[in-house]
């Protein structure tokens, strides 16, 4: 019988949002990294947050409309999709790309988010910011606070649309981490993969129709997002995502004149060499009377699979909390990459627990030292993507 305790839910969530792991110092025999035309590039596995490839990944650069990834997720988390957003004079006629909103027009926040992400509407970005943040400045404050919460140390926003501004920048790695975080939000995920969207138009007898500018959706198998960008200063910028075999990857390039082809190479590289490996199954027998509270999957090369270690840490003493007994610590090359909560086994028919299969395919050990209870949900979120390259 599955447990539905808050502790187990937290443990399951922590596994899908584990912090990124550095790829520096790879062992010999690792796959050769692809080359791109980008000034900076990054590739990340969405479920684990592991950065699989990085080139000048922490360089702080102008990012054009890739800014709108943060605009969208902040608006989704702080606003209500059904709210009506009114177009102010500041938003009306905003320079650059536009969805041609009229002064005083009202549109639902959800529809405006589609116009923001599919057509990169700067007018929509400004209207959204003013509605959700009370002012453009107030919304930018929320954007920067979110960047701090996610540990994006090479990111600073000055506006919600990405038009060139002094002190407005991010990095390829930060954008990869931000996008992987945002793709865990169902509404964000649905918006960015939508090829085309219609919305009511109060000014004309026909509906608005927005076709997604992201050509990856049309020519790359499994593509499902995310955002294009361009200014004269930032040049061509692109974040793309794709899902194959249950694994979702995100590629980022900044200032790349051949971005469509480079993203295809980056995504192909990730799927080919870093498939998700199941290291622990949910409900797997760990030791007599103990089972894993959740599963754990992680992207690994063939050679890295031999360097994974699973260590069981049992909490001794004190009352059990919903059957929680400790955790399995998962390490790669001596560095912790995740934890799985362990619970006292229960059997509806009174039968003894199944024989242990813990540690098959990876090194394992049983540490009887007192393991700590998993951290709070906020702690898990803050740990997401905090590791450096």
C-alpha positions as CSV (number, residue, x, y, z in Angstrom):
1,X,0.0,0.0,0.0
2,X,1.4,3.4,-1.0
3,X,2.0,5.9,1.8
4,X,0.6,9.4,1.2
5,X,2.5,11.1,4.0
6,X,3.9,14.6,3.6
7,X,7.4,13.2,4.2
8,X,7.1,10.7,1.4
9,X,5.7,13.3,-1.0
10,X,8.7,15.5,-0.1
11,X,11.1,12.7,-0.7
12,X,9.6,12.0,-4.1
13,X,9.7,15.6,-5.1
14,X,13.3,16.0,-4.0
15,X,14.4,13.2,-6.4
16,X,12.9,15.0,-9.4
17,X,14.4,18.3,-8.4
18,X,17.9,17.3,-7.3
19,X,20.6,19.9,-7.6
20,X,22.9,20.1,-10.7
21,X,26.2,18.2,-10.7
22,X,29.5,19.5,-12.0
23,X,31.0,17.9,-15.0
24,X,34.5,19.2,-14.5
25,X,37.2,16.6,-14.4
26,X,35.5,13.9,-16.3
27,X,37.2,10.6,-16.5
28,X,38.9,9.4,-19.6
29,X,36.5,7.7,-22.0
30,X,33.7,10.2,-21.6
31,X,31.9,11.3,-24.8
32,X,33.4,14.2,-26.8
33,X,31.4,17.3,-26.4
34,X,29.8,18.9,-29.5
35,X,31.1,22.2,-30.8
36,X,28.7,25.2,-31.5
37,X,28.8,28.7,-33.0
38,X,27.5,30.2,-29.8
39,X,29.3,32.7,-27.5
40,X,27.9,30.6,-24.6
41,X,26.0,27.4,-24.5
42,X,24.5,24.9,-21.9
43,X,22.6,21.6,-21.9
44,X,20.6,20.4,-18.9
45,X,18.5,17.3,-17.9
46,X,15.2,18.7,-16.7
47,X,14.2,16.0,-14.1
48,X,17.6,15.9,-12.3
49,X,18.9,19.4,-13.0
50,X,22.3,18.0,-14.1
51,X,24.2,20.2,-16.5
52,X,25.4,17.8,-19.2
53,X,27.4,20.3,-21.3
54,X,28.6,23.9,-20.8
55,X,30.7,26.3,-22.9
56,X,31.4,29.7,-21.3
57,X,28.3,28.8,-19.3
58,X,28.7,31.4,-16.5
59,X,29.6,34.3,-18.8
60,X,27.2,37.2,-18.1
61,X,25.6,38.3,-21.4
62,X,22.6,40.1,-22.8
63,X,19.8,37.6,-23.4
64,X,17.1,39.5,-25.4
65,X,13.7,37.8,-25.1
66,X,14.9,34.8,-23.2
67,X,14.1,37.2,-20.4
68,X,10.5,36.2,-20.9
69,X,11.0,32.8,-19.5
70,X,11.4,34.4,-16.1
71,X,8.6,36.8,-16.8
72,X,6.2,33.9,-17.6
73,X,7.1,31.8,-14.5
74,X,6.9,34.7,-12.1
75,X,3.5,35.8,-13.6
76,X,2.2,32.2,-13.3
77,X,3.3,31.8,-9.7
78,X,2.1,35.3,-8.6
79,X,-1.0,35.8,-10.8
80,X,-4.2,34.1,-11.6
81,X,-4.7,32.8,-15.2
82,X,-8.3,34.0,-15.4
83,X,-7.5,37.6,-14.3
84,X,-8.1,40.3,-16.8
85,X,-5.0,42.3,-17.7
86,X,-5.6,45.9,-18.9
87,X,-3.2,47.4,-21.5
88,X,-1.8,50.7,-20.2
89,X,-0.2,53.5,-22.2
90,X,3.2,52.2,-21.2
91,X,2.4,48.8,-22.6
92,X,0.6,50.0,-25.7
93,X,2.9,50.3,-28.7
94,X,6.0,49.0,-26.8
95,X,8.9,48.9,-29.2
96,X,10.2,45.6,-30.7
97,X,8.1,42.5,-31.2
98,X,4.4,42.8,-30.4
99,X,1.1,41.1,-30.4
100,X,-0.5,44.5,-31.2
101,X,-2.6,45.0,-28.2
102,X,-4.8,48.2,-28.1
103,X,-4.7,50.9,-25.5
104,X,-7.2,50.0,-22.7
105,X,-7.8,46.5,-24.1
106,X,-8.4,43.7,-21.6
107,X,-7.3,40.1,-22.0
108,X,-7.0,37.2,-19.6
109,X,-3.5,36.7,-18.1
110,X,-3.4,33.2,-19.5
111,X,-4.0,34.3,-23.1
112,X,-1.5,37.1,-22.7
113,X,1.1,34.6,-21.5
114,X,0.5,32.7,-24.8
115,X,1.1,35.9,-26.7
116,X,4.2,36.5,-24.6
117,X,5.8,33.2,-25.2
118,X,4.6,32.3,-28.7
119,X,5.1,35.7,-30.4
120,X,7.4,37.3,-27.9
121,X,5.1,40.3,-27.4
122,X,6.9,43.1,-25.6
123,X,3.5,44.8,-25.1
124,X,2.2,41.7,-23.4
125,X,5.4,41.5,-21.2
126,X,4.8,45.1,-20.0
127,X,1.1,44.7,-19.4
128,X,1.7,41.4,-17.5
129,X,4.4,43.0,-15.3
130,X,2.2,46.0,-14.4
131,X,-0.7,43.8,-13.6
132,X,1.1,41.2,-11.5
133,X,3.8,43.4,-9.9
134,X,1.7,46.6,-9.5
135,X,4.3,48.3,-11.7
136,X,7.0,47.3,-14.1
137,X,9.6,48.1,-11.4
138,X,7.7,46.0,-8.8
139,X,7.6,43.0,-11.2
140,X,11.3,43.3,-12.0
141,X,11.9,43.1,-8.2
142,X,10.0,39.8,-8.1
143,X,12.0,38.5,-11.1
144,X,15.3,39.2,-9.3
145,X,14.0,37.7,-6.1
146,X,13.2,34.6,-7.9
147,X,16.6,34.5,-9.5
148,X,18.2,34.6,-6.0
149,X,15.9,31.9,-4.7
150,X,17.0,29.6,-7.5
151,X,20.6,30.4,-7.0
152,X,21.1,32.1,-10.4
153,X,24.3,34.0,-9.5
154,X,25.0,35.3,-13.0
155,X,21.6,36.9,-13.6
156,X,20.1,40.3,-13.2
157,X,17.0,41.8,-14.7
158,X,16.1,45.4,-15.5
159,X,12.9,44.8,-17.4
160,X,10.3,42.1,-18.2
161,X,10.8,41.9,-22.0
162,X,14.5,41.7,-22.6
163,X,15.1,44.9,-24.6
164,X,18.7,45.9,-24.3
165,X,19.4,47.7,-21.0
166,X,22.6,48.3,-19.0
167,X,22.9,45.7,-16.2
168,X,20.4,43.3,-17.8
169,X,22.0,40.0,-18.3
170,X,22.1,36.2,-17.6
171,X,24.3,33.2,-18.5
172,X,23.7,30.1,-20.4
173,X,23.9,27.9,-17.3
174,X,21.5,30.1,-15.4
175,X,19.0,30.1,-18.2
176,X,19.2,26.3,-18.4
177,X,18.6,26.0,-14.6
178,X,15.7,28.5,-14.8
179,X,14.1,26.8,-17.7
180,X,14.4,23.3,-16.1
181,X,12.7,24.8,-13.0
182,X,9.9,26.4,-15.1
183,X,9.2,23.3,-17.0
184,X,8.0,21.6,-13.8
185,X,5.1,24.0,-13.9
186,X,2.2,22.5,-15.9
187,X,0.9,25.7,-17.3
188,X,4.3,27.0,-18.4
189,X,5.1,23.6,-20.0
190,X,1.8,23.6,-21.9
191,X,2.2,27.2,-23.2
192,X,5.7,26.8,-24.6
193,X,5.0,23.6,-26.5
194,X,1.9,25.0,-28.2
195,X,2.3,25.4,-32.0
196,X,-0.5,27.9,-32.4
197,X,-3.1,29.7,-30.2
198,X,-6.2,31.6,-30.8
199,X,-7.6,34.2,-28.3
200,X,-10.7,36.4,-28.4
201,X,-10.2,39.8,-30.0
202,X,-12.5,42.6,-28.7
203,X,-11.5,45.0,-31.5
204,X,-12.1,43.0,-34.6
205,X,-14.5,40.3,-35.9
206,X,-11.7,37.7,-36.0
207,X,-9.7,36.1,-33.2
208,X,-6.1,36.7,-32.4
209,X,-3.9,33.9,-33.8
210,X,-0.4,33.4,-32.6
211,X,2.0,30.9,-34.3
212,X,5.0,29.8,-32.3
213,X,8.2,31.3,-33.5
214,X,10.2,28.4,-32.2
215,X,11.0,26.4,-35.4
216,X,12.5,23.5,-33.3
217,X,8.8,22.4,-32.7
218,X,8.6,21.7,-36.4
219,X,11.8,20.1,-37.3
220,X,13.2,18.3,-34.2
221,X,11.6,15.0,-33.1
222,X,10.3,15.4,-29.5
223,X,10.7,19.2,-29.4
224,X,8.4,20.8,-26.8
225,X,9.6,24.4,-26.2
226,X,10.9,27.0,-25.2
227,X,11.8,30.6,-26.4
228,X,13.5,32.5,-29.1
229,X,15.3,35.9,-28.7
230,X,17.0,38.6,-30.7
231,X,18.3,42.1,-30.2
232,X,21.1,43.9,-32.0
233,X,23.3,43.6,-28.9
234,X,22.4,40.1,-27.8
235,X,22.2,38.7,-31.3
236,X,20.4,35.4,-31.9
237,X,19.5,33.6,-28.6
238,X,17.6,30.4,-28.2
239,X,16.3,28.0,-25.5
240,X,14.9,24.8,-26.7
241,X,13.6,21.6,-25.0
242,X,12.8,18.1,-26.2
243,X,11.6,14.9,-24.7
244,X,12.5,11.4,-25.8
245,X,12.0,8.1,-24.0
246,X,10.7,9.9,-20.9
247,X,13.7,12.2,-20.7
248,X,13.5,16.0,-21.2
249,X,16.5,18.1,-22.1
250,X,17.0,21.8,-22.4
251,X,19.6,23.4,-24.7
252,X,20.6,27.1,-24.4
253,X,22.7,29.2,-26.8
254,X,23.5,32.9,-26.6
255,X,24.8,34.8,-29.7
256,X,24.7,31.9,-32.1
257,X,24.3,32.5,-35.8
258,X,23.5,28.8,-36.5
259,X,21.3,28.1,-33.4
260,X,18.8,25.7,-35.0
261,X,21.5,23.3,-36.1
262,X,23.5,23.7,-33.0
263,X,20.5,22.9,-30.8
264,X,19.9,19.8,-32.7
265,X,23.5,18.7,-32.1
266,X,23.3,19.5,-28.4
267,X,20.1,17.7,-27.8
268,X,21.3,14.7,-29.9
269,X,24.4,14.6,-27.8
270,X,22.5,14.6,-24.5
271,X,20.0,11.9,-25.5
272,X,22.8,9.7,-27.0
273,X,25.3,9.8,-24.1
274,X,23.3,10.8,-20.9
275,X,20.2,8.6,-20.8
276,X,18.2,8.5,-17.6
277,X,19.3,5.5,-15.5
278,X,17.0,4.0,-12.9
279,X,19.1,3.5,-9.8
280,X,16.3,2.9,-7.3
281,X,12.7,1.7,-7.8
282,X,9.9,3.1,-5.7
283,X,8.9,0.4,-3.2
284,X,12.1,-1.5,-3.8
285,X,13.1,-3.7,-0.8
286,X,16.2,-2.2,0.7
287,X,16.8,-4.4,3.7
288,X,14.7,-6.7,5.8
289,X,11.7,-4.7,6.8
290,X,12.6,-1.5,4.8
291,X,11.6,-0.2,1.4
292,X,12.5,2.8,-0.7
293,X,9.9,5.6,-0.5
294,X,10.4,6.7,-4.0
295,X,12.4,6.0,-7.1
296,X,15.5,7.7,-8.3
297,X,16.6,8.2,-11.9
298,X,19.7,10.1,-13.0
299,X,21.4,10.8,-16.4
300,X,24.7,8.9,-16.6
301,X,27.2,7.9,-19.3
302,X,28.0,4.2,-19.6
303,X,31.3,4.7,-17.7
304,X,29.7,6.7,-14.9
305,X,27.3,3.9,-14.0
306,X,30.2,2.0,-12.4
307,X,31.0,5.0,-10.2
308,X,27.6,5.3,-8.5
309,X,27.4,4.4,-4.8
310,X,24.3,3.8,-2.8
311,X,24.6,4.2,1.0
312,X,21.8,3.4,3.5
313,X,21.7,5.6,6.6
314,X,19.3,4.5,9.3
315,X,17.9,6.8,11.9
316,X,18.3,5.2,15.3
317,X,16.1,6.0,18.3
318,X,13.0,8.2,18.7
319,X,9.5,7.6,17.5
320,X,9.0,6.7,13.8
321,X,7.3,9.5,11.8
322,X,4.9,7.8,9.3
323,X,7.2,4.9,9.2
324,X,10.2,6.9,8.1
325,X,13.5,5.2,9.1
326,X,16.3,7.0,7.2
327,X,17.5,7.5,3.7
328,X,19.6,6.2,0.8
329,X,22.3,8.6,-0.1
330,X,23.3,8.3,-3.8
331,X,26.8,9.5,-4.8
332,X,28.6,9.7,-8.1
333,X,32.4,9.9,-8.1
334,X,32.3,10.5,-4.4
335,X,29.8,13.4,-4.7
336,X,26.3,13.3,-3.4
337,X,23.7,13.6,-6.1
338,X,20.5,12.6,-4.3
339,X,18.7,11.1,-1.4
340,X,15.8,8.6,-1.2
341,X,13.6,8.3,2.0
342,X,13.4,4.8,3.5
343,X,10.3,3.5,5.3
344,X,9.3,0.6,7.5
345,X,7.8,-2.1,5.2
346,X,4.1,-2.9,5.6
347,X,2.2,-5.8,4.1
348,X,-1.5,-6.0,3.8
349,X,-1.5,-9.8,4.0
350,X,1.0,-10.0,6.8
351,X,3.6,-11.6,4.6
352,X,7.3,-10.7,5.1
353,X,8.8,-8.1,2.9
354,X,10.4,-9.2,-0.4
355,X,14.1,-10.1,-0.5
356,X,16.3,-7.1,-0.9
357,X,17.4,-6.0,-4.4
358,X,19.1,-2.8,-3.1
359,X,22.3,-1.9,-4.7
360,X,22.1,-4.0,-7.8
361,X,24.0,-2.3,-10.6
362,X,25.7,0.1,-8.3
363,X,28.0,-0.1,-5.3
364,X,26.1,-0.1,-2.0
365,X,26.8,-0.1,1.8
366,X,24.7,0.0,4.9
367,X,25.5,2.8,7.2
368,X,23.7,2.5,10.5
369,X,24.6,6.0,11.6
370,X,21.7,8.3,12.3
371,X,20.4,9.8,9.0
372,X,18.6,13.1,9.2
373,X,15.0,13.6,8.1
374,X,14.7,15.0,4.6
375,X,14.7,18.9,4.5
376,X,11.7,21.1,4.0
377,X,10.2,21.7,0.6
378,X,11.7,25.2,0.5
379,X,15.1,23.7,1.2
380,X,14.7,21.2,-1.7
381,X,13.7,24.0,-4.0
382,X,16.7,26.2,-3.0
383,X,19.1,23.3,-3.5
384,X,17.8,22.8,-7.1
385,X,20.5,23.7,-9.5
386,X,22.8,25.3,-6.9
387,X,25.9,23.3,-7.7
388,X,28.4,25.0,-10.0
389,X,29.9,23.7,-13.1
